[in-house]
Amino acid sequence: MSTRSVVLLGDSDRVCYVARENVVSEGLLTSLPGVLIHDTVPAGLENTSLLYILSAEIPDAIMPSLTLPCRILVALTQQPNSGPELVLSEEEQSDNEDKEETELGAMEDQRSVILHLISQLKLGMDLTKVVLPTFILEKRSLLEMYADFMAHPDLLLAITAGATPEERVISFVEYYLTAFHEGRKGTLAKKPYNPIIGETFHCSWEVPKDRVKSKRTSPLSPVSCHEHPLADDPGKSYKLRFVAEQVSHHPPVSCFYCECKEKRLCVNTHVWTKSKFMGMSVGVSMIGEGVLRLLDHGEEYVFTLPSAYARSILTVPWVELGGKVNISCAKTGYSATVTFHTKPFYGGKVHRVTAEVKHNPTNTIVCKAHGEWNGTLEFTYSNGETKVIDTTALPVYPKKLRPLEKQGPMESRNLWQEVTHYLRLGDMDAATEQKRRLEEKQRVEERKRETLRTPWRPKYFIPEGDGWVYFNPLWKTH
C-alpha cells in the first residue's frame, strides 16, 4: 500500500492548519498558500522536532486520490502552541519594573468617557466582551498579577515545615491571607491586560534557606519590605518556579503552576474571570480552584479565590475583595473558611477579612483570624496564643525573569511591551491602537481555527475533569 504525505508549511508567521478527521480534501489543501503535496517526506524534514506526525483516517469519498492511511505532517514554523519551551534560569534577572501605578489623571476628561460607557450598560450585564477605556489599564497582564500573589514565597515554602497537620493548615491560611496585598498594586482599581490566548508568563524566586521555617514556632523576620532578602550563594537558596498560560479565550481561562522541587511542594490553579456591571461598581468573579500539594506529607489543600470589586468608578475608583472562600484537606480533615467583607453602604471598615480553621472530625476550631488583608492581621490559636502579622512589613521577594530580548513573542512582557510603553508615556491613543492590533490578531486567528475546525492546544496545561493541570507536574515526576 503506497503512502503520500501532505506537508503544510503555512505563511510567514505561523501555520494555521492542523489535520483533523475527514475535513480535508486534496483540492482544499492545494488551494491553501504554502501547501506542497509530496509522495515522500521532503528531504531535511524527516527528523526535525518541529513536526507533528498525525494519523488521519480519510474516507475514499473525501480523498479518493490518496490511499489510506494518509500521513499528515504539519510543520510548526513559529507556531505559539507548538509545545513547551525550555526556560533557562541562568538567563533570569531580578525584576526592575516599577511597582506603583500612577494616578488616573484628569478625571473630568475621563469621567465623560466612563459616563458614555455606562449609558450603554445594564445592571448585571456581562462585561467580558465590552471594550473598556485604555486609561484604566494597569501596565501588566493578568498572568503576571497571579505571579505577584507569590511575593512572599518564604511563607509558602514554610508550610511544609509544619510539624503537624494542624500547623501546616494554619500556615497555609496565614500565607493565603498575606498573598493579596502585593498582588494589588496600590489602592487604585486599575485593570490588568486581558491575556491573549496562548500568552505565557514565566518567572522564579530565590528564597534563602535560613528564611524558611515554621512561622508558628519562630518569630517573624525583622527584614523590612523595602529590602530584598536574597542569598549571596544560590546554593543556599530554594528555587520556586512559576509558569502561567491563557488556555482559553471563551471562557477566558488562565492557568498557573509553581513548584519547589527541593521542598517537594507545588500549586496548580485554573481561574476563569467573569465581570459584571453593578451600577457604580464592577464585580469580577474568580471561578475555579487551586490545589497546593505537599508531597512529603501526601496532603492536598484545595482552595478557591475571592471576588474583586472596583468601587466608585465615576470618581476615584478603588478595589476591594469580597466573598467567602474555602480551603480543605481531605486527608487530614482540616478545613478553613475565609470571608472577605465588603464595606457596608454606610460606615464600616474597608478590606476586612475573617477566617476560621476547623478540625472537622472533632468539630474543633483550632485558629481564628481577623483584620485587613492589606494591613494588620491577628491570629488566635486554640491554646490561647496570639500572633499579629503586618502584611505591609513583610519582606517582598523580587521575581526573576528573562530580559525582553530573551523572551518569546507570546510571553506577557514581550507581547504587551508596546502597550506598556505608550501607557508609561501617557499616550492613550497609541496604547489603544497597539491593544486593538493584538486583540484583532487574536480574533482573526480564532476565526481561522473555527473555519478549519482546529481546536487550540495549550503549551503547558492539559484539560483534566472540570479543570486544567500542568503537563509535567511535580506529583507525577517525583
MARTOR-319908 format. One record per residue (C-alpha): x, y, z. Coordinates in steps of 0.2 Angstrom, whole numbers, plus 5000, padded with zeros to 4 digits. Last residue first. Example, Ala and Ser with C-alpha at 12.3 -4.5 7.8 and 13.67 -1.06 7.14 Angstrom:
<atoms>
+------+------+------+
:   c1 :   c2 :   c3 :
+------+------+------+
: 5068 : 4995 : 5036 :
: 5062 : 4978 : 5039 :
+------+------+------+
</atoms>
This chain:
<atoms>
+------+------+------+
:   c1 :   c2 :   c3 :
+------+------+------+
: 5044 : 5064 : 5209 :
: 5038 : 5066 : 5191 :
: 5019 : 5064 : 5193 :
: 5017 : 5074 : 5209 :
: 5029 : 5088 : 5202 :
: 5018 : 5092 : 5187 :
: 5023 : 5089 : 5169 :
: 5008 : 5095 : 5159 :
: 5001 : 5107 : 5172 :
: 4983 : 5103 : 5176 :
: 4967 : 5110 : 5169 :
: 4949 : 5110 : 5176 :
: 4932 : 5101 : 5175 :
: 4940 : 5084 : 5173 :
: 4958 : 5086 : 5166 :
: 4962 : 5098 : 5152 :
: 4980 : 5099 : 5148 :
: 4992 : 5114 : 5153 :
: 5009 : 5119 : 5147 :
: 5008 : 5123 : 5128 :
: 4990 : 5125 : 5125 :
: 4981 : 5116 : 5110 :
: 4968 : 5127 : 5102 :
: 4955 : 5116 : 5092 :
: 4955 : 5115 : 5073 :
: 4939 : 5116 : 5065 :
: 4947 : 5124 : 5049 :
: 4934 : 5138 : 5049 :
: 4934 : 5139 : 5068 :
: 4953 : 5139 : 5069 :
: 4954 : 5153 : 5056 :
: 4941 : 5163 : 5065 :
: 4951 : 5162 : 5081 :
: 4967 : 5168 : 5072 :
: 4957 : 5183 : 5066 :
: 4951 : 5187 : 5083 :
: 4968 : 5185 : 5091 :
: 4975 : 5197 : 5078 :
: 4961 : 5209 : 5082 :
: 4966 : 5209 : 5100 :
: 4984 : 5212 : 5097 :
: 4980 : 5226 : 5085 :
: 4967 : 5234 : 5097 :
: 4980 : 5235 : 5111 :
: 4993 : 5244 : 5100 :
: 4979 : 5256 : 5094 :
: 4974 : 5259 : 5112 :
: 4991 : 5262 : 5118 :
: 4994 : 5275 : 5104 :
: 4978 : 5284 : 5108 :
: 4982 : 5283 : 5127 :
: 4999 : 5292 : 5125 :
: 5003 : 5294 : 5144 :
: 5022 : 5290 : 5141 :
: 5020 : 5275 : 5153 :
: 5004 : 5269 : 5144 :
: 5014 : 5270 : 5127 :
: 5027 : 5258 : 5133 :
: 5015 : 5246 : 5141 :
: 5005 : 5245 : 5125 :
: 5021 : 5242 : 5115 :
: 5028 : 5229 : 5128 :
: 5012 : 5219 : 5128 :
: 5018 : 5203 : 5119 :
: 5036 : 5205 : 5126 :
: 5030 : 5207 : 5145 :
: 5017 : 5193 : 5143 :
: 5027 : 5180 : 5134 :
: 5019 : 5176 : 5116 :
: 5034 : 5183 : 5106 :
: 5047 : 5173 : 5116 :
: 5058 : 5181 : 5129 :
: 5076 : 5183 : 5128 :
: 5076 : 5200 : 5121 :
: 5063 : 5205 : 5134 :
: 5075 : 5201 : 5149 :
: 5072 : 5184 : 5157 :
: 5063 : 5184 : 5174 :
: 5067 : 5184 : 5192 :
: 5053 : 5189 : 5205 :
: 5058 : 5201 : 5219 :
: 5055 : 5194 : 5236 :
: 5044 : 5206 : 5247 :
: 5049 : 5206 : 5265 :
: 5033 : 5208 : 5276 :
: 5030 : 5225 : 5284 :
: 5014 : 5229 : 5274 :
: 5007 : 5212 : 5278 :
: 5008 : 5217 : 5297 :
: 5006 : 5200 : 5305 :
: 5000 : 5198 : 5323 :
: 5001 : 5182 : 5334 :
: 4990 : 5176 : 5348 :
: 4992 : 5161 : 5360 :
: 4976 : 5154 : 5368 :
: 4980 : 5136 : 5365 :
: 4967 : 5135 : 5351 :
: 4976 : 5149 : 5342 :
: 4972 : 5167 : 5339 :
: 4978 : 5176 : 5323 :
: 4978 : 5195 : 5321 :
: 4980 : 5203 : 5304 :
: 4987 : 5220 : 5300 :
: 4985 : 5229 : 5283 :
: 4981 : 5223 : 5265 :
: 4970 : 5208 : 5270 :
: 4963 : 5218 : 5285 :
: 4960 : 5211 : 5302 :
: 4953 : 5194 : 5309 :
: 4959 : 5177 : 5312 :
: 4953 : 5161 : 5321 :
: 4963 : 5145 : 5324 :
: 4960 : 5127 : 5330 :
: 4941 : 5127 : 5330 :
: 4936 : 5109 : 5334 :
: 4922 : 5099 : 5326 :
: 4931 : 5083 : 5331 :
: 4932 : 5075 : 5313 :
: 4931 : 5093 : 5306 :
: 4946 : 5101 : 5313 :
: 4942 : 5119 : 5309 :
: 4951 : 5135 : 5304 :
: 4941 : 5151 : 5305 :
: 4945 : 5167 : 5295 :
: 4940 : 5185 : 5295 :
: 4944 : 5199 : 5282 :
: 4941 : 5217 : 5282 :
: 4946 : 5227 : 5267 :
: 4936 : 5243 : 5272 :
: 4929 : 5247 : 5289 :
: 4910 : 5251 : 5292 :
: 4900 : 5267 : 5289 :
: 4885 : 5267 : 5277 :
: 4885 : 5256 : 5262 :
: 4893 : 5242 : 5271 :
: 4911 : 5239 : 5265 :
: 4914 : 5221 : 5258 :
: 4920 : 5208 : 5270 :
: 4932 : 5194 : 5263 :
: 4927 : 5178 : 5272 :
: 4939 : 5164 : 5274 :
: 4933 : 5147 : 5279 :
: 4946 : 5134 : 5283 :
: 4947 : 5115 : 5283 :
: 4956 : 5101 : 5292 :
: 4951 : 5083 : 5289 :
: 4969 : 5077 : 5287 :
: 4967 : 5068 : 5271 :
: 4953 : 5078 : 5264 :
: 4962 : 5095 : 5265 :
: 4951 : 5110 : 5263 :
: 4952 : 5129 : 5260 :
: 4936 : 5138 : 5256 :
: 4932 : 5156 : 5250 :
: 4918 : 5168 : 5256 :
: 4915 : 5184 : 5246 :
: 4923 : 5201 : 5244 :
: 4939 : 5209 : 5239 :
: 4941 : 5228 : 5237 :
: 4947 : 5240 : 5224 :
: 4946 : 5259 : 5222 :
: 4940 : 5270 : 5209 :
: 4942 : 5289 : 5211 :
: 4926 : 5297 : 5205 :
: 4915 : 5289 : 5192 :
: 4921 : 5271 : 5196 :
: 4917 : 5272 : 5214 :
: 4921 : 5254 : 5218 :
: 4930 : 5241 : 5208 :
: 4926 : 5224 : 5215 :
: 4936 : 5208 : 5217 :
: 4929 : 5191 : 5220 :
: 4938 : 5179 : 5232 :
: 4948 : 5163 : 5227 :
: 4945 : 5145 : 5230 :
: 4956 : 5132 : 5239 :
: 4960 : 5113 : 5238 :
: 4974 : 5108 : 5250 :
: 4982 : 5091 : 5245 :
: 4992 : 5082 : 5258 :
: 5004 : 5067 : 5255 :
: 5016 : 5073 : 5268 :
: 5032 : 5074 : 5259 :
: 5022 : 5078 : 5243 :
: 5014 : 5094 : 5250 :
: 5002 : 5099 : 5236 :
: 4993 : 5115 : 5235 :
: 4977 : 5114 : 5224 :
: 4969 : 5129 : 5215 :
: 4951 : 5132 : 5211 :
: 4939 : 5140 : 5198 :
: 4928 : 5155 : 5195 :
: 4936 : 5171 : 5201 :
: 4921 : 5183 : 5200 :
: 4924 : 5201 : 5195 :
: 4912 : 5215 : 5200 :
: 4911 : 5232 : 5193 :
: 4904 : 5246 : 5203 :
: 4894 : 5262 : 5201 :
: 4879 : 5252 : 5193 :
: 4884 : 5234 : 5196 :
: 4891 : 5229 : 5179 :
: 4898 : 5211 : 5178 :
: 4915 : 5203 : 5175 :
: 4919 : 5184 : 5174 :
: 4936 : 5178 : 5177 :
: 4940 : 5159 : 5174 :
: 4954 : 5153 : 5185 :
: 4964 : 5137 : 5185 :
: 4977 : 5133 : 5198 :
: 4991 : 5121 : 5202 :
: 5002 : 5123 : 5217 :
: 5018 : 5113 : 5221 :
: 5029 : 5107 : 5235 :
: 5043 : 5095 : 5236 :
: 5054 : 5106 : 5246 :
: 5068 : 5104 : 5235 :
: 5057 : 5103 : 5219 :
: 5049 : 5120 : 5223 :
: 5034 : 5122 : 5211 :
: 5023 : 5134 : 5203 :
: 5008 : 5132 : 5191 :
: 4996 : 5144 : 5183 :
: 4981 : 5143 : 5172 :
: 4970 : 5157 : 5165 :
: 4953 : 5153 : 5157 :
: 4944 : 5167 : 5147 :
: 4928 : 5157 : 5143 :
: 4929 : 5159 : 5128 :
: 4948 : 5164 : 5126 :
: 4955 : 5148 : 5133 :
: 4972 : 5142 : 5139 :
: 4980 : 5158 : 5145 :
: 4996 : 5152 : 5152 :
: 5006 : 5154 : 5168 :
: 5023 : 5147 : 5174 :
: 5031 : 5149 : 5191 :
: 5047 : 5142 : 5198 :
: 5052 : 5142 : 5216 :
: 5071 : 5140 : 5219 :
: 5077 : 5137 : 5237 :
: 5093 : 5146 : 5242 :
: 5109 : 5142 : 5250 :
: 5116 : 5135 : 5234 :
: 5112 : 5152 : 5226 :
: 5126 : 5159 : 5237 :
: 5123 : 5178 : 5242 :
: 5105 : 5174 : 5247 :
: 5092 : 5187 : 5243 :
: 5081 : 5196 : 5255 :
: 5076 : 5212 : 5245 :
: 5074 : 5226 : 5257 :
: 5060 : 5238 : 5257 :
: 5048 : 5226 : 5265 :
: 5058 : 5227 : 5281 :
: 5068 : 5212 : 5287 :
: 5064 : 5209 : 5305 :
: 5058 : 5191 : 5301 :
: 5043 : 5185 : 5311 :
: 5047 : 5175 : 5326 :
: 5049 : 5156 : 5326 :
: 5037 : 5142 : 5331 :
: 5021 : 5146 : 5322 :
: 5031 : 5153 : 5307 :
: 5039 : 5135 : 5303 :
: 5055 : 5139 : 5294 :
: 5061 : 5146 : 5278 :
: 5072 : 5161 : 5280 :
: 5088 : 5151 : 5283 :
: 5085 : 5143 : 5266 :
: 5087 : 5160 : 5256 :
: 5072 : 5161 : 5244 :
: 5076 : 5163 : 5225 :
: 5060 : 5167 : 5215 :
: 5055 : 5162 : 5198 :
: 5047 : 5169 : 5182 :
: 5037 : 5163 : 5167 :
: 5022 : 5171 : 5159 :
: 5013 : 5164 : 5144 :
: 5000 : 5170 : 5131 :
: 4992 : 5156 : 5120 :
: 4975 : 5165 : 5121 :
: 4979 : 5184 : 5124 :
: 4978 : 5189 : 5142 :
: 4966 : 5203 : 5147 :
: 4978 : 5217 : 5152 :
: 4977 : 5221 : 5171 :
: 4963 : 5233 : 5177 :
: 4966 : 5248 : 5188 :
: 4956 : 5250 : 5204 :
: 4968 : 5262 : 5213 :
: 4974 : 5256 : 5230 :
: 4992 : 5252 : 5226 :
: 4997 : 5237 : 5216 :
: 4986 : 5223 : 5220 :
: 4995 : 5206 : 5220 :
: 5005 : 5213 : 5235 :
: 4990 : 5214 : 5246 :
: 4983 : 5198 : 5241 :
: 4996 : 5185 : 5247 :
: 4995 : 5189 : 5266 :
: 4979 : 5180 : 5269 :
: 4984 : 5164 : 5259 :
: 5001 : 5163 : 5269 :
: 4992 : 5163 : 5286 :
: 4979 : 5151 : 5280 :
: 4993 : 5139 : 5273 :
: 5002 : 5140 : 5290 :
: 4986 : 5136 : 5299 :
: 4984 : 5120 : 5288 :
: 5003 : 5115 : 5291 :
: 5002 : 5118 : 5310 :
: 4986 : 5107 : 5311 :
: 4994 : 5094 : 5300 :
: 5009 : 5093 : 5312 :
: 5027 : 5098 : 5312 :
: 5025 : 5112 : 5300 :
: 5040 : 5113 : 5288 :
: 5028 : 5110 : 5273 :
: 5020 : 5127 : 5275 :
: 5037 : 5136 : 5276 :
: 5038 : 5136 : 5257 :
: 5023 : 5147 : 5255 :
: 5028 : 5159 : 5269 :
: 5046 : 5161 : 5261 :
: 5037 : 5164 : 5244 :
: 5030 : 5180 : 5250 :
: 5028 : 5189 : 5233 :
: 5018 : 5174 : 5226 :
: 5002 : 5184 : 5223 :
: 5013 : 5194 : 5211 :
: 5013 : 5179 : 5199 :
: 4994 : 5180 : 5198 :
: 4996 : 5198 : 5193 :
: 5009 : 5192 : 5179 :
: 4995 : 5182 : 5171 :
: 4983 : 5196 : 5172 :
: 4995 : 5206 : 5161 :
: 5004 : 5221 : 5167 :
: 5003 : 5240 : 5164 :
: 4987 : 5243 : 5174 :
: 4974 : 5248 : 5162 :
: 4961 : 5261 : 5167 :
: 4967 : 5273 : 5153 :
: 4963 : 5261 : 5140 :
: 4944 : 5263 : 5140 :
: 4935 : 5246 : 5142 :
: 4929 : 5236 : 5127 :
: 4914 : 5225 : 5132 :
: 4916 : 5207 : 5128 :
: 4918 : 5200 : 5146 :
: 4907 : 5214 : 5153 :
: 4892 : 5203 : 5157 :
: 4877 : 5214 : 5161 :
: 4871 : 5213 : 5179 :
: 4864 : 5231 : 5178 :
: 4863 : 5237 : 5160 :
: 4877 : 5245 : 5150 :
: 4876 : 5258 : 5136 :
: 4875 : 5273 : 5147 :
: 4889 : 5267 : 5157 :
: 4901 : 5268 : 5143 :
: 4896 : 5286 : 5139 :
: 4898 : 5290 : 5158 :
: 4915 : 5282 : 5158 :
: 4921 : 5293 : 5143 :
: 4914 : 5308 : 5151 :
: 4923 : 5304 : 5168 :
: 4939 : 5303 : 5159 :
: 4941 : 5321 : 5154 :
: 4935 : 5326 : 5171 :
: 4946 : 5314 : 5180 :
: 4962 : 5322 : 5174 :
: 4975 : 5309 : 5178 :
: 4972 : 5291 : 5183 :
: 4986 : 5292 : 5196 :
: 5001 : 5281 : 5193 :
: 5003 : 5263 : 5197 :
: 5017 : 5258 : 5209 :
: 5029 : 5243 : 5206 :
: 5041 : 5250 : 5193 :
: 5049 : 5235 : 5183 :
: 5066 : 5230 : 5190 :
: 5063 : 5211 : 5191 :
: 5079 : 5202 : 5196 :
: 5087 : 5193 : 5181 :
: 5083 : 5176 : 5173 :
: 5095 : 5170 : 5160 :
: 5103 : 5157 : 5172 :
: 5085 : 5150 : 5174 :
: 5084 : 5144 : 5156 :
: 5066 : 5142 : 5151 :
: 5064 : 5127 : 5140 :
: 5049 : 5128 : 5129 :
: 5033 : 5118 : 5130 :
: 5025 : 5113 : 5114 :
: 5020 : 5121 : 5097 :
: 5007 : 5132 : 5104 :
: 5015 : 5148 : 5098 :
: 5018 : 5142 : 5080 :
: 5034 : 5149 : 5074 :
: 5035 : 5136 : 5060 :
: 5025 : 5121 : 5065 :
: 5027 : 5110 : 5050 :
: 5012 : 5099 : 5050 :
: 5014 : 5081 : 5043 :
: 4999 : 5071 : 5038 :
: 5002 : 5053 : 5034 :
: 4987 : 5045 : 5024 :
: 4982 : 5028 : 5029 :
: 4974 : 5025 : 5017 :
: 4977 : 5028 : 4998 :
: 4975 : 5046 : 4992 :
: 4967 : 5050 : 4976 :
: 4949 : 5046 : 4983 :
: 4950 : 5060 : 4996 :
: 4933 : 5063 : 5003 :
: 4924 : 5048 : 4996 :
: 4939 : 5037 : 5000 :
: 4937 : 5041 : 5018 :
: 4952 : 5049 : 5027 :
: 4958 : 5040 : 5043 :
: 4972 : 5053 : 5048 :
: 4987 : 5048 : 5058 :
: 4997 : 5063 : 5064 :
: 5016 : 5067 : 5064 :
: 5019 : 5083 : 5072 :
: 5035 : 5091 : 5065 :
: 5046 : 5104 : 5073 :
: 5057 : 5092 : 5081 :
: 5065 : 5089 : 5064 :
: 5069 : 5071 : 5059 :
: 5062 : 5068 : 5042 :
: 5061 : 5087 : 5037 :
: 5078 : 5088 : 5028 :
: 5072 : 5080 : 5012 :
: 5054 : 5081 : 5009 :
: 5043 : 5067 : 5016 :
: 5038 : 5056 : 5002 :
: 5025 : 5056 : 4988 :
: 5024 : 5075 : 4991 :
: 5010 : 5088 : 4992 :
: 5015 : 5106 : 4995 :
: 5005 : 5119 : 5004 :
: 5012 : 5137 : 5005 :
: 4996 : 5146 : 5002 :
: 4980 : 5135 : 5004 :
: 4972 : 5130 : 4987 :
: 4982 : 5113 : 4986 :
: 4974 : 5108 : 5003 :
: 4956 : 5111 : 4998 :
: 4958 : 5102 : 4982 :
: 4966 : 5087 : 4990 :
: 4952 : 5086 : 5003 :
: 4952 : 5089 : 5021 :
: 4938 : 5088 : 5034 :
: 4939 : 5069 : 5037 :
: 4947 : 5069 : 5055 :
: 4958 : 5084 : 5058 :
: 4974 : 5089 : 5050 :
: 4981 : 5105 : 5058 :
: 4980 : 5122 : 5048 :
: 4985 : 5140 : 5053 :
: 5004 : 5138 : 5052 :
: 5013 : 5154 : 5058 :
: 5022 : 5170 : 5053 :
: 5027 : 5169 : 5035 :
: 5013 : 5158 : 5029 :
: 5010 : 5139 : 5032 :
: 5022 : 5125 : 5028 :
: 5009 : 5111 : 5027 :
: 5016 : 5095 : 5021 :
: 5004 : 5082 : 5015 :
: 5012 : 5065 : 5013 :
: 5008 : 5050 : 5002 :
: 5008 : 5032 : 5006 :
: 5008 : 5017 : 4995 :
: 5000 : 5000 : 5000 :
+------+------+------+
</atoms>
